[in-house]
Amino acid sequence: MADLLKFPANSRPRHVRRAYQVHRFVKSGGVLTSCIITARDDSDAKRQAAGLTAGNRTELWASDRLVAVFGAFENPIASAIRLHAERPPTEQ
């Protein structure tokens, strides 16, 4: 009976597109602009996002997955990092 059932090898048709988020940052680390693009796959999304950088640091996200980073890498996202004041002591 199992040989009568045929499952498609590719569960997603080629024309289906996914949504990606593109975030551009200013030098201080704040978000300059964000937009949503649709693409067939990660490489298509990377190609589109690379054209949106305009010299700024740009991140490409697929849901909660970082796909790529473009632009000025010398500009940090965080301006400062410090320990939380009420950090519990570590056990020794």
PDB file of N, CA, C and O in Angstrom:
ATOM      1  N   MET A   1       0.815  -1.185   0.000  1.00  0.00           N
ATOM      2  CA  MET A   1       0.000   0.000   0.000  1.00  0.00           C
ATOM      3  C   MET A   1       0.865   1.257   0.000  1.00  0.00           C
ATOM      4  O   MET A   1       0.508   2.247  -0.639  1.00  0.00           O
ATOM      5  N   ALA A   2       2.001   1.234   0.710  1.00  0.00           N
ATOM      6  CA  ALA A   2       2.851   2.416   0.817  1.00  0.00           C
ATOM      7  C   ALA A   2       3.405   2.834  -0.538  1.00  0.00           C
ATOM      8  O   ALA A   2       3.646   4.021  -0.760  1.00  0.00           O
ATOM      9  N   ASP A   3       3.615   1.874  -1.459  1.00  0.00           N
ATOM     10  CA  ASP A   3       4.163   2.242  -2.755  1.00  0.00           C
ATOM     11  C   ASP A   3       3.129   2.938  -3.640  1.00  0.00           C
ATOM     12  O   ASP A   3       3.502   3.453  -4.695  1.00  0.00           O
ATOM     13  N   LEU A   4       1.865   2.979  -3.267  1.00  0.00           N
ATOM     14  CA  LEU A   4       0.848   3.701  -4.025  1.00  0.00           C
ATOM     15  C   LEU A   4       0.866   5.199  -3.726  1.00  0.00           C
ATOM     16  O   LEU A   4       0.416   6.006  -4.540  1.00  0.00           O
ATOM     17  N   LEU A   5       1.381   5.559  -2.574  1.00  0.00           N
ATOM     18  CA  LEU A   5       1.426   6.969  -2.199  1.00  0.00           C
ATOM     19  C   LEU A   5       2.719   7.592  -2.708  1.00  0.00           C
ATOM     20  O   LEU A   5       3.802   7.039  -2.518  1.00  0.00           O
ATOM     21  N   LYS A   6       2.598   8.733  -3.349  1.00  0.00           N
ATOM     22  CA  LYS A   6       3.784   9.434  -3.827  1.00  0.00           C
ATOM     23  C   LYS A   6       3.800  10.813  -3.198  1.00  0.00           C
ATOM     24  O   LYS A   6       2.845  11.580  -3.319  1.00  0.00           O
ATOM     25  N   PHE A   7       4.890  11.112  -2.530  1.00  0.00           N
ATOM     26  CA  PHE A   7       5.051  12.408  -1.897  1.00  0.00           C
ATOM     27  C   PHE A   7       5.995  13.258  -2.740  1.00  0.00           C
ATOM     28  O   PHE A   7       6.995  12.756  -3.253  1.00  0.00           O
ATOM     29  N   PRO A   8       5.684  14.528  -2.883  1.00  0.00           N
ATOM     30  CA  PRO A   8       6.580  15.375  -3.672  1.00  0.00           C
ATOM     31  C   PRO A   8       7.935  15.534  -2.983  1.00  0.00           C
ATOM     32  O   PRO A   8       8.009  15.631  -1.758  1.00  0.00           O
ATOM     33  N   ALA A   9       9.000  15.561  -3.778  1.00  0.00           N
ATOM     34  CA  ALA A   9      10.347  15.709  -3.237  1.00  0.00           C
ATOM     35  C   ALA A   9      10.563  17.118  -2.704  1.00  0.00           C
ATOM     36  O   ALA A   9      11.238  17.303  -1.691  1.00  0.00           O
ATOM     37  N   ASN A  10       9.998  18.104  -3.374  1.00  0.00           N
ATOM     38  CA  ASN A  10      10.127  19.491  -2.938  1.00  0.00           C
ATOM     39  C   ASN A  10       8.766  19.945  -2.434  1.00  0.00           C
ATOM     40  O   ASN A  10       7.828  20.098  -3.217  1.00  0.00           O
ATOM     41  N   SER A  11       8.657  20.161  -1.132  1.00  0.00           N
ATOM     42  CA  SER A  11       7.361  20.501  -0.559  1.00  0.00           C
ATOM     43  C   SER A  11       6.950  21.947  -0.827  1.00  0.00           C
ATOM     44  O   SER A  11       5.786  22.302  -0.644  1.00  0.00           O
ATOM     45  N   ARG A  12       7.897  22.787  -1.261  1.00  0.00           N
ATOM     46  CA  ARG A  12       7.607  24.185  -1.515  1.00  0.00           C
ATOM     47  C   ARG A  12       7.748  24.472  -3.010  1.00  0.00           C
ATOM     48  O   ARG A  12       8.807  24.220  -3.584  1.00  0.00           O
ATOM     49  N   PRO A  13       6.704  24.990  -3.644  1.00  0.00           N
ATOM     50  CA  PRO A  13       6.838  25.331  -5.064  1.00  0.00           C
ATOM     51  C   PRO A  13       7.904  26.412  -5.263  1.00  0.00           C
ATOM     52  O   PRO A  13       8.186  27.185  -4.347  1.00  0.00           O
ATOM     53  N   ARG A  14       8.488  26.464  -6.446  1.00  0.00           N
ATOM     54  CA  ARG A  14       9.576  27.388  -6.736  1.00  0.00           C
ATOM     55  C   ARG A  14       9.150  28.843  -6.663  1.00  0.00           C
ATOM     56  O   ARG A  14       9.973  29.709  -6.368  1.00  0.00           O
ATOM     57  N   HIS A  15       7.883  29.129  -6.925  1.00  0.00           N
ATOM     58  CA  HIS A  15       7.444  30.521  -6.961  1.00  0.00           C
ATOM     59  C   HIS A  15       7.068  31.081  -5.583  1.00  0.00           C
ATOM     60  O   HIS A  15       6.759  32.267  -5.467  1.00  0.00           O
ATOM     61  N   VAL A  16       7.091  30.248  -4.547  1.00  0.00           N
ATOM     62  CA  VAL A  16       6.750  30.707  -3.203  1.00  0.00           C
ATOM     63  C   VAL A  16       7.889  31.570  -2.673  1.00  0.00           C
ATOM     64  O   VAL A  16       9.059  31.209  -2.803  1.00  0.00           O
ATOM     65  N   ARG A  17       7.550  32.703  -2.078  1.00  0.00           N
ATOM     66  CA  ARG A  17       8.535  33.636  -1.558  1.00  0.00           C
ATOM     67  C   ARG A  17       8.408  33.750  -0.042  1.00  0.00           C
ATOM     68  O   ARG A  17       7.315  33.619   0.510  1.00  0.00           O
ATOM     69  N   ARG A  18       9.514  33.991   0.615  1.00  0.00           N
ATOM     70  CA  ARG A  18       9.553  34.164   2.072  1.00  0.00           C
ATOM     71  C   ARG A  18       9.734  35.635   2.405  1.00  0.00           C
ATOM     72  O   ARG A  18      10.251  36.409   1.600  1.00  0.00           O
ATOM     73  N   ALA A  19       9.305  36.009   3.596  1.00  0.00           N
ATOM     74  CA  ALA A  19       9.495  37.376   4.069  1.00  0.00           C
ATOM     75  C   ALA A  19      10.798  37.466   4.865  1.00  0.00           C
ATOM     76  O   ALA A  19      11.100  36.595   5.680  1.00  0.00           O
ATOM     77  N   TYR A  20      11.555  38.517   4.621  1.00  0.00           N
ATOM     78  CA  TYR A  20      12.802  38.813   5.327  1.00  0.00           C
ATOM     79  C   TYR A  20      12.723  40.251   5.828  1.00  0.00           C
ATOM     80  O   TYR A  20      12.063  41.090   5.216  1.00  0.00           O
ATOM     81  N   GLN A  21      13.400  40.534   6.949  1.00  0.00           N
ATOM     82  CA  GLN A  21      13.478  41.899   7.454  1.00  0.00           C
ATOM     83  C   GLN A  21      14.875  42.440   7.187  1.00  0.00           C
ATOM     84  O   GLN A  21      15.875  41.749   7.382  1.00  0.00           O
ATOM     85  N   VAL A  22      14.924  43.690   6.736  1.00  0.00           N
ATOM     86  CA  VAL A  22      16.188  44.385   6.503  1.00  0.00           C
ATOM     87  C   VAL A  22      16.222  45.582   7.446  1.00  0.00           C
ATOM     88  O   VAL A  22      15.313  46.412   7.435  1.00  0.00           O
ATOM     89  N   HIS A  23      17.282  45.670   8.268  1.00  0.00           N
ATOM     90  CA  HIS A  23      17.425  46.771   9.222  1.00  0.00           C
ATOM     91  C   HIS A  23      18.721  47.517   8.910  1.00  0.00           C
ATOM     92  O   HIS A  23      19.793  46.914   8.864  1.00  0.00           O
ATOM     93  N   ARG A  24      18.618  48.851   8.693  1.00  0.00           N
ATOM     94  CA  ARG A  24      19.788  49.700   8.474  1.00  0.00           C
ATOM     95  C   ARG A  24      20.041  50.507   9.740  1.00  0.00           C
ATOM     96  O   ARG A  24      19.107  51.014  10.361  1.00  0.00           O
ATOM     97  N   PHE A  25      21.331  50.622  10.123  1.00  0.00           N
ATOM     98  CA  PHE A  25      21.719  51.278  11.365  1.00  0.00           C
ATOM     99  C   PHE A  25      22.540  52.529  11.097  1.00  0.00           C
ATOM    100  O   PHE A  25      23.294  52.588  10.126  1.00  0.00           O
ATOM    101  N   VAL A  26      22.393  53.533  11.962  1.00  0.00           N
ATOM    102  CA  VAL A  26      23.245  54.718  11.923  1.00  0.00           C
ATOM    103  C   VAL A  26      24.514  54.423  12.718  1.00  0.00           C
ATOM    104  O   VAL A  26      24.593  53.408  13.410  1.00  0.00           O
ATOM    105  N   LYS A  27      25.513  55.314  12.619  1.00  0.00           N
ATOM    106  CA  LYS A  27      26.798  55.079  13.292  1.00  0.00           C
ATOM    107  C   LYS A  27      26.667  54.917  14.801  1.00  0.00           C
ATOM    108  O   LYS A  27      27.441  54.183  15.415  1.00  0.00           O
ATOM    109  N   SER A  28      25.687  55.599  15.407  1.00  0.00           N
ATOM    110  CA  SER A  28      25.517  55.500  16.856  1.00  0.00           C
ATOM    111  C   SER A  28      24.899  54.172  17.280  1.00  0.00           C
ATOM    112  O   SER A  28      24.872  53.869  18.472  1.00  0.00           O
ATOM    113  N   GLY A  29      24.404  53.374  16.340  1.00  0.00           N
ATOM    114  CA  GLY A  29      23.827  52.075  16.651  1.00  0.00           C
ATOM    115  C   GLY A  29      22.321  52.035  16.598  1.00  0.00           C
ATOM    116  O   GLY A  29      21.731  50.960  16.702  1.00  0.00           O
ATOM    117  N   GLY A  30      21.681  53.183  16.439  1.00  0.00           N
ATOM    118  CA  GLY A  30      20.221  53.222  16.342  1.00  0.00           C
ATOM    119  C   GLY A  30      19.735  52.747  14.984  1.00  0.00           C
ATOM    120  O   GLY A  30      20.479  52.767  14.003  1.00  0.00           O
ATOM    121  N   VAL A  31      18.511  52.332  14.939  1.00  0.00           N
ATOM    122  CA  VAL A  31      17.926  51.860  13.684  1.00  0.00           C
ATOM    123  C   VAL A  31      17.538  53.065  12.827  1.00  0.00           C
ATOM    124  O   VAL A  31      16.773  53.926  13.261  1.00  0.00           O
ATOM    125  N   LEU A  32      18.067  53.114  11.618  1.00  0.00           N
ATOM    126  CA  LEU A  32      17.745  54.176  10.673  1.00  0.00           C
ATOM    127  C   LEU A  32      16.443  53.856   9.951  1.00  0.00           C
ATOM    128  O   LEU A  32      15.513  54.663   9.944  1.00  0.00           O
ATOM    129  N   THR A  33      16.383  52.679   9.348  1.00  0.00           N
ATOM    130  CA  THR A  33      15.167  52.225   8.668  1.00  0.00           C
ATOM    131  C   THR A  33      15.059  50.708   8.781  1.00  0.00           C
ATOM    132  O   THR A  33      16.054  50.008   8.968  1.00  0.00           O
ATOM    133  N   SER A  34      13.854  50.233   8.665  1.00  0.00           N
ATOM    134  CA  SER A  34      13.572  48.795   8.597  1.00  0.00           C
ATOM    135  C   SER A  34      12.554  48.588   7.498  1.00  0.00           C
ATOM    136  O   SER A  34      11.652  49.402   7.307  1.00  0.00           O
ATOM    137  N   CYS A  35      12.706  47.503   6.787  1.00  0.00           N
ATOM    138  CA  CYS A  35      11.716  47.180   5.761  1.00  0.00           C
ATOM    139  C   CYS A  35      11.625  45.665   5.617  1.00  0.00           C
ATOM    140  O   CYS A  35      12.503  44.929   6.067  1.00  0.00           O
ATOM    141  N   ILE A  36      10.574  45.228   4.996  1.00  0.00           N
ATOM    142  CA  ILE A  36      10.365  43.804   4.727  1.00  0.00           C
ATOM    143  C   ILE A  36      10.502  43.584   3.232  1.00  0.00           C
ATOM    144  O   ILE A  36       9.915  44.307   2.426  1.00  0.00           O
ATOM    145  N   ILE A  37      11.282  42.579   2.875  1.00  0.00           N
ATOM    146  CA  ILE A  37      11.404  42.185   1.477  1.00  0.00           C
ATOM    147  C   ILE A  37      10.940  40.742   1.339  1.00  0.00           C
ATOM    148  O   ILE A  37      10.906  40.002   2.322  1.00  0.00           O
ATOM    149  N   THR A  38      10.588  40.348   0.144  1.00  0.00           N
ATOM    150  CA  THR A  38      10.258  38.949  -0.117  1.00  0.00           C
ATOM    151  C   THR A  38      11.271  38.406  -1.106  1.00  0.00           C
ATOM    152  O   THR A  38      11.684  39.095  -2.039  1.00  0.00           O
ATOM    153  N   ALA A  39      11.662  37.163  -0.888  1.00  0.00           N
ATOM    154  CA  ALA A  39      12.670  36.534  -1.731  1.00  0.00           C
ATOM    155  C   ALA A  39      12.411  35.047  -1.832  1.00  0.00           C
ATOM    156  O   ALA A  39      11.731  34.466  -0.987  1.00  0.00           O
ATOM    157  N   ARG A  40      12.959  34.429  -2.876  1.00  0.00           N
ATOM    158  CA  ARG A  40      12.796  32.991  -3.083  1.00  0.00           C
ATOM    159  C   ARG A  40      13.590  32.182  -2.063  1.00  0.00           C
ATOM    160  O   ARG A  40      13.133  31.139  -1.595  1.00  0.00           O
ATOM    161  N   ASP A  41      14.808  32.681  -1.714  1.00  0.00           N
ATOM    162  CA  ASP A  41      15.677  31.975  -0.786  1.00  0.00           C
ATOM    163  C   ASP A  41      16.668  32.963  -0.187  1.00  0.00           C
ATOM    164  O   ASP A  41      16.610  34.159  -0.472  1.00  0.00           O
ATOM    165  N   ASP A  42      17.577  32.461   0.644  1.00  0.00           N
ATOM    166  CA  ASP A  42      18.536  33.336   1.305  1.00  0.00           C
ATOM    167  C   ASP A  42      19.419  34.087   0.316  1.00  0.00           C
ATOM    168  O   ASP A  42      19.684  35.273   0.512  1.00  0.00           O
ATOM    169  N   SER A  43      19.882  33.423  -0.746  1.00  0.00           N
ATOM    170  CA  SER A  43      20.765  34.119  -1.683  1.00  0.00           C
ATOM    171  C   SER A  43      20.043  35.230  -2.431  1.00  0.00           C
ATOM    172  O   SER A  43      20.638  36.272  -2.703  1.00  0.00           O
ATOM    173  N   ASP A  44      18.785  35.033  -2.765  1.00  0.00           N
ATOM    174  CA  ASP A  44      18.011  36.090  -3.405  1.00  0.00           C
ATOM    175  C   ASP A  44      17.805  37.248  -2.429  1.00  0.00           C
ATOM    176  O   ASP A  44      17.880  38.411  -2.827  1.00  0.00           O
ATOM    177  N   ALA A  45      17.545  36.944  -1.152  1.00  0.00           N
ATOM    178  CA  ALA A  45      17.369  37.976  -0.136  1.00  0.00           C
ATOM    179  C   ALA A  45      18.674  38.745   0.091  1.00  0.00           C
ATOM    180  O   ALA A  45      18.647  39.964   0.259  1.00  0.00           O
ATOM    181  N   LYS A  46      19.813  38.047   0.098  1.00  0.00           N
ATOM    182  CA  LYS A  46      21.113  38.707   0.263  1.00  0.00           C
ATOM    183  C   LYS A  46      21.375  39.673  -0.890  1.00  0.00           C
ATOM    184  O   LYS A  46      21.866  40.780  -0.673  1.00  0.00           O
ATOM    185  N   ARG A  47      21.053  39.263  -2.094  1.00  0.00           N
ATOM    186  CA  ARG A  47      21.249  40.118  -3.265  1.00  0.00           C
ATOM    187  C   ARG A  47      20.417  41.386  -3.145  1.00  0.00           C
ATOM    188  O   ARG A  47      20.904  42.484  -3.416  1.00  0.00           O
ATOM    189  N   GLN A  48      19.161  41.231  -2.738  1.00  0.00           N
ATOM    190  CA  GLN A  48      18.286  42.390  -2.589  1.00  0.00           C
ATOM    191  C   GLN A  48      18.749  43.310  -1.457  1.00  0.00           C
ATOM    192  O   GLN A  48      18.766  44.530  -1.617  1.00  0.00           O
ATOM    193  N   ALA A  49      19.121  42.732  -0.325  1.00  0.00           N
ATOM    194  CA  ALA A  49      19.539  43.518   0.837  1.00  0.00           C
ATOM    195  C   ALA A  49      20.844  44.263   0.571  1.00  0.00           C
ATOM    196  O   ALA A  49      21.030  45.376   1.062  1.00  0.00           O
ATOM    197  N   ALA A  50      21.748  43.664  -0.200  1.00  0.00           N
ATOM    198  CA  ALA A  50      23.017  44.319  -0.520  1.00  0.00           C
ATOM    199  C   ALA A  50      22.770  45.626  -1.267  1.00  0.00           C
ATOM    200  O   ALA A  50      23.548  46.569  -1.127  1.00  0.00           O
ATOM    201  N   GLY A  51      21.714  45.697  -2.049  1.00  0.00           N
ATOM    202  CA  GLY A  51      21.374  46.919  -2.768  1.00  0.00           C
ATOM    203  C   GLY A  51      20.718  47.970  -1.899  1.00  0.00           C
ATOM    204  O   GLY A  51      20.541  49.103  -2.346  1.00  0.00           O
ATOM    205  N   LEU A  52      20.351  47.634  -0.676  1.00  0.00           N
ATOM    206  CA  LEU A  52      19.680  48.576   0.223  1.00  0.00           C
ATOM    207  C   LEU A  52      20.605  49.172   1.276  1.00  0.00           C
ATOM    208  O   LEU A  52      20.151  49.979   2.087  1.00  0.00           O
ATOM    209  N   THR A  53      21.877  48.807   1.296  1.00  0.00           N
ATOM    210  CA  THR A  53      22.776  49.229   2.369  1.00  0.00           C
ATOM    211  C   THR A  53      23.045  50.728   2.360  1.00  0.00           C
ATOM    212  O   THR A  53      23.043  51.340   3.428  1.00  0.00           O
ATOM    213  N   ALA A  54      23.272  51.339   1.221  1.00  0.00           N
ATOM    214  CA  ALA A  54      23.574  52.776   1.086  1.00  0.00           C
ATOM    215  C   ALA A  54      24.704  53.200   2.016  1.00  0.00           C
ATOM    216  O   ALA A  54      24.675  54.307   2.554  1.00  0.00           O
ATOM    217  N   GLY A  55      25.697  52.338   2.213  1.00  0.00           N
ATOM    218  CA  GLY A  55      26.851  52.667   3.034  1.00  0.00           C
ATOM    219  C   GLY A  55      26.659  52.466   4.527  1.00  0.00           C
ATOM    220  O   GLY A  55      27.595  52.672   5.300  1.00  0.00           O
ATOM    221  N   ASN A  56      25.490  52.076   4.941  1.00  0.00           N
ATOM    222  CA  ASN A  56      25.223  51.848   6.361  1.00  0.00           C
ATOM    223  C   ASN A  56      25.381  50.375   6.701  1.00  0.00           C
ATOM    224  O   ASN A  56      25.319  49.509   5.828  1.00  0.00           O
ATOM    225  N   ARG A  57      25.585  50.107   7.988  1.00  0.00           N
ATOM    226  CA  ARG A  57      25.554  48.719   8.454  1.00  0.00           C
ATOM    227  C   ARG A  57      24.129  48.226   8.281  1.00  0.00           C
ATOM    228  O   ARG A  57      23.185  48.899   8.693  1.00  0.00           O
ATOM    229  N   THR A  58      23.968  47.073   7.683  1.00  0.00           N
ATOM    230  CA  THR A  58      22.650  46.526   7.392  1.00  0.00           C
ATOM    231  C   THR A  58      22.616  45.063   7.798  1.00  0.00           C
ATOM    232  O   THR A  58      23.546  44.308   7.515  1.00  0.00           O
ATOM    233  N   GLU A  59      21.542  44.670   8.462  1.00  0.00           N
ATOM    234  CA  GLU A  59      21.359  43.269   8.852  1.00  0.00           C
ATOM    235  C   GLU A  59      20.142  42.694   8.144  1.00  0.00           C
ATOM    236  O   GLU A  59      19.110  43.354   8.020  1.00  0.00           O
ATOM    237  N   LEU A  60      20.273  41.473   7.689  1.00  0.00           N
ATOM    238  CA  LEU A  60      19.198  40.751   7.024  1.00  0.00           C
ATOM    239  C   LEU A  60      18.753  39.625   7.941  1.00  0.00           C
ATOM    240  O   LEU A  60      19.566  38.793   8.343  1.00  0.00           O
ATOM    241  N   TRP A  61      17.467  39.590   8.274  1.00  0.00           N
ATOM    242  CA  TRP A  61      16.912  38.595   9.188  1.00  0.00           C
ATOM    243  C   TRP A  61      15.791  37.813   8.514  1.00  0.00           C
ATOM    244  O   TRP A  61      15.005  38.373   7.750  1.00  0.00           O
ATOM    245  N   ALA A  62      15.723  36.519   8.803  1.00  0.00           N
ATOM    246  CA  ALA A  62      14.599  35.663   8.429  1.00  0.00           C
ATOM    247  C   ALA A  62      13.991  35.199   9.738  1.00  0.00           C
ATOM    248  O   ALA A  62      14.509  34.286  10.380  1.00  0.00           O
ATOM    249  N   SER A  63      12.907  35.817  10.129  1.00  0.00           N
ATOM    250  CA  SER A  63      12.272  35.566  11.418  1.00  0.00           C
ATOM    251  C   SER A  63      13.268  35.893  12.522  1.00  0.00           C
ATOM    252  O   SER A  63      13.639  37.057  12.671  1.00  0.00           O
ATOM    253  N   ASP A  64      13.718  34.904  13.307  1.00  0.00           N
ATOM    254  CA  ASP A  64      14.680  35.173  14.374  1.00  0.00           C
ATOM    255  C   ASP A  64      16.085  34.682  14.018  1.00  0.00           C
ATOM    256  O   ASP A  64      16.920  34.498  14.904  1.00  0.00           O
ATOM    257  N   ARG A  65      16.347  34.471  12.738  1.00  0.00           N
ATOM    258  CA  ARG A  65      17.647  33.973  12.265  1.00  0.00           C
ATOM    259  C   ARG A  65      18.379  35.071  11.506  1.00  0.00           C
ATOM    260  O   ARG A  65      17.853  35.602  10.529  1.00  0.00           O
ATOM    261  N   LEU A  66      19.594  35.419  11.946  1.00  0.00           N
ATOM    262  CA  LEU A  66      20.422  36.397  11.251  1.00  0.00           C
ATOM    263  C   LEU A  66      20.995  35.737  10.010  1.00  0.00           C
ATOM    264  O   LEU A  66      21.730  34.755  10.108  1.00  0.00           O
ATOM    265  N   VAL A  67      20.665  36.270   8.848  1.00  0.00           N
ATOM    266  CA  VAL A  67      21.106  35.680   7.589  1.00  0.00           C
ATOM    267  C   VAL A  67      22.425  36.282   7.128  1.00  0.00           C
ATOM    268  O   VAL A  67      23.331  35.552   6.726  1.00  0.00           O
ATOM    269  N   ALA A  68      22.544  37.622   7.183  1.00  0.00           N
ATOM    270  CA  ALA A  68      23.755  38.278   6.695  1.00  0.00           C
ATOM    271  C   ALA A  68      23.876  39.670   7.293  1.00  0.00           C
ATOM    272  O   ALA A  68      22.898  40.268   7.741  1.00  0.00           O
ATOM    273  N   VAL A  69      25.127  40.173   7.286  1.00  0.00           N
ATOM    274  CA  VAL A  69      25.417  41.536   7.715  1.00  0.00           C
ATOM    275  C   VAL A  69      26.200  42.203   6.590  1.00  0.00           C
ATOM    276  O   VAL A  69      27.150  41.624   6.063  1.00  0.00           O
ATOM    277  N   PHE A  70      25.803  43.416   6.225  1.00  0.00           N
ATOM    278  CA  PHE A  70      26.457  44.169   5.151  1.00  0.00           C
ATOM    279  C   PHE A  70      26.895  45.525   5.676  1.00  0.00           C
ATOM    280  O   PHE A  70      26.414  45.986   6.712  1.00  0.00           O
ATOM    281  N   GLY A  71      27.802  46.155   4.962  1.00  0.00           N
ATOM    282  CA  GLY A  71      28.125  47.548   5.249  1.00  0.00           C
ATOM    283  C   GLY A  71      29.274  47.730   6.210  1.00  0.00           C
ATOM    284  O   GLY A  71      30.166  46.889   6.324  1.00  0.00           O
ATOM    285  N   ALA A  72      29.226  48.866   6.904  1.00  0.00           N
ATOM    286  CA  ALA A  72      30.330  49.313   7.756  1.00  0.00           C
ATOM    287  C   ALA A  72      30.425  48.470   9.020  1.00  0.00           C
ATOM    288  O   ALA A  72      29.611  48.617   9.932  1.00  0.00           O
ATOM    289  N   PHE A  73      31.412  47.593   9.075  1.00  0.00           N
ATOM    290  CA  PHE A  73      31.586  46.724  10.236  1.00  0.00           C
ATOM    291  C   PHE A  73      32.279  47.430  11.387  1.00  0.00           C
ATOM    292  O   PHE A  73      32.230  46.942  12.516  1.00  0.00           O
ATOM    293  N   GLU A  74      32.929  48.573  11.137  1.00  0.00           N
ATOM    294  CA  GLU A  74      33.622  49.262  12.218  1.00  0.00           C
ATOM    295  C   GLU A  74      32.668  49.998  13.147  1.00  0.00           C
ATOM    296  O   GLU A  74      33.089  50.483  14.197  1.00  0.00           O
ATOM    297  N   ASN A  75      31.402  50.091  12.786  1.00  0.00           N
ATOM    298  CA  ASN A  75      30.427  50.761  13.633  1.00  0.00           C
ATOM    299  C   ASN A  75      29.746  49.745  14.537  1.00  0.00           C
ATOM    300  O   ASN A  75      28.983  48.907  14.055  1.00  0.00           O
ATOM    301  N   PRO A  76      30.011  49.805  15.848  1.00  0.00           N
ATOM    302  CA  PRO A  76      29.387  48.825  16.741  1.00  0.00           C
ATOM    303  C   PRO A  76      27.903  49.103  16.925  1.00  0.00           C
ATOM    304  O   PRO A  76      27.468  50.254  16.872  1.00  0.00           O
ATOM    305  N   ILE A  77      27.140  48.059  17.140  1.00  0.00           N
ATOM    306  CA  ILE A  77      25.716  48.221  17.414  1.00  0.00           C
ATOM    307  C   ILE A  77      25.535  48.731  18.836  1.00  0.00           C
ATOM    308  O   ILE A  77      24.762  49.662  19.066  1.00  0.00           O
ATOM    309  N   ALA A  78      26.233  48.136  19.788  1.00  0.00           N
ATOM    310  CA  ALA A  78      26.115  48.559  21.181  1.00  0.00           C
ATOM    311  C   ALA A  78      27.132  49.666  21.438  1.00  0.00           C
ATOM    312  O   ALA A  78      28.295  49.543  21.053  1.00  0.00           O
ATOM    313  N   SER A  79      26.702  50.741  22.085  1.00  0.00           N
ATOM    314  CA  SER A  79      27.630  51.828  22.394  1.00  0.00           C
ATOM    315  C   SER A  79      28.380  51.561  23.692  1.00  0.00           C
ATOM    316  O   SER A  79      29.469  52.098  23.894  1.00  0.00           O
ATOM    317  N   ALA A  80      27.814  50.735  24.582  1.00  0.00           N
ATOM    318  CA  ALA A  80      28.484  50.395  25.833  1.00  0.00           C
ATOM    319  C   ALA A  80      27.922  49.086  26.365  1.00  0.00           C
ATOM    320  O   ALA A  80      26.742  48.779  26.190  1.00  0.00           O
ATOM    321  N   ILE A  81      28.790  48.321  27.017  1.00  0.00           N
ATOM    322  CA  ILE A  81      28.379  47.063  27.641  1.00  0.00           C
ATOM    323  C   ILE A  81      28.919  47.072  29.062  1.00  0.00           C
ATOM    324  O   ILE A  81      30.100  47.349  29.273  1.00  0.00           O
ATOM    325  N   ARG A  82      28.071  46.773  30.037  1.00  0.00           N
ATOM    326  CA  ARG A  82      28.523  46.709  31.420  1.00  0.00           C
ATOM    327  C   ARG A  82      27.738  45.625  32.145  1.00  0.00           C
ATOM    328  O   ARG A  82      26.665  45.221  31.698  1.00  0.00           O
ATOM    329  N   LEU A  83      28.277  45.159  33.261  1.00  0.00           N
ATOM    330  CA  LEU A  83      27.604  44.154  34.064  1.00  0.00           C
ATOM    331  C   LEU A  83      26.420  44.768  34.785  1.00  0.00           C
ATOM    332  O   LEU A  83      26.441  45.948  35.137  1.00  0.00           O
ATOM    333  N   HIS A  84      25.403  43.979  35.001  1.00  0.00           N
ATOM    334  CA  HIS A  84      24.244  44.428  35.746  1.00  0.00           C
ATOM    335  C   HIS A  84      24.633  44.634  37.200  1.00  0.00           C
ATOM    336  O   HIS A  84      25.360  43.812  37.758  1.00  0.00           O
ATOM    337  N   ALA A  85      24.169  45.713  37.834  1.00  0.00           N
ATOM    338  CA  ALA A  85      24.571  46.060  39.196  1.00  0.00           C
ATOM    339  C   ALA A  85      24.161  45.007  40.215  1.00  0.00           C
ATOM    340  O   ALA A  85      24.887  44.801  41.188  1.00  0.00           O
ATOM    341  N   GLU A  86      23.044  44.339  40.038  1.00  0.00           N
ATOM    342  CA  GLU A  86      22.541  43.376  41.015  1.00  0.00           C
ATOM    343  C   GLU A  86      22.824  41.937  40.592  1.00  0.00           C
ATOM    344  O   GLU A  86      22.001  41.043  40.791  1.00  0.00           O
ATOM    345  N   ARG A  87      23.964  41.738  40.023  1.00  0.00           N
ATOM    346  CA  ARG A  87      24.346  40.407  39.580  1.00  0.00           C
ATOM    347  C   ARG A  87      24.603  39.513  40.799  1.00  0.00           C
ATOM    348  O   ARG A  87      25.361  39.905  41.686  1.00  0.00           O
ATOM    349  N   PRO A  88      23.996  38.331  40.866  1.00  0.00           N
ATOM    350  CA  PRO A  88      24.240  37.435  42.013  1.00  0.00           C
ATOM    351  C   PRO A  88      25.677  36.940  42.005  1.00  0.00           C
ATOM    352  O   PRO A  88      26.259  36.753  40.936  1.00  0.00           O
ATOM    353  N   PRO A  89      26.263  36.724  43.188  1.00  0.00           N
ATOM    354  CA  PRO A  89      27.640  36.233  43.253  1.00  0.00           C
ATOM    355  C   PRO A  89      27.746  34.836  42.674  1.00  0.00           C
ATOM    356  O   PRO A  89      26.825  34.028  42.797  1.00  0.00           O
ATOM    357  N   THR A  90      28.860  34.564  42.052  1.00  0.00           N
ATOM    358  CA  THR A  90      29.081  33.234  41.492  1.00  0.00           C
ATOM    359  C   THR A  90      29.585  32.304  42.576  1.00  0.00           C
ATOM    360  O   THR A  90      30.305  32.729  43.480  1.00  0.00           O
ATOM    361  N   GLU A  91      29.211  31.037  42.492  1.00  0.00           N
ATOM    362  CA  GLU A  91      29.663  30.048  43.473  1.00  0.00           C
ATOM    363  C   GLU A  91      31.069  29.600  43.123  1.00  0.00           C
ATOM    364  O   GLU A  91      31.415  29.455  41.950  1.00  0.00           O
ATOM    365  N   GLN A  92      31.866  29.387  44.140  1.00  0.00           N
ATOM    366  CA  GLN A  92      33.255  28.956  43.903  1.00  0.00           C
ATOM    367  C   GLN A  92      33.496  27.595  44.431  1.00  0.00           C
ATOM    368  O   GLN A  92      34.607  27.077  44.318  1.00  0.00           O
TER     369      GLN A  92
END
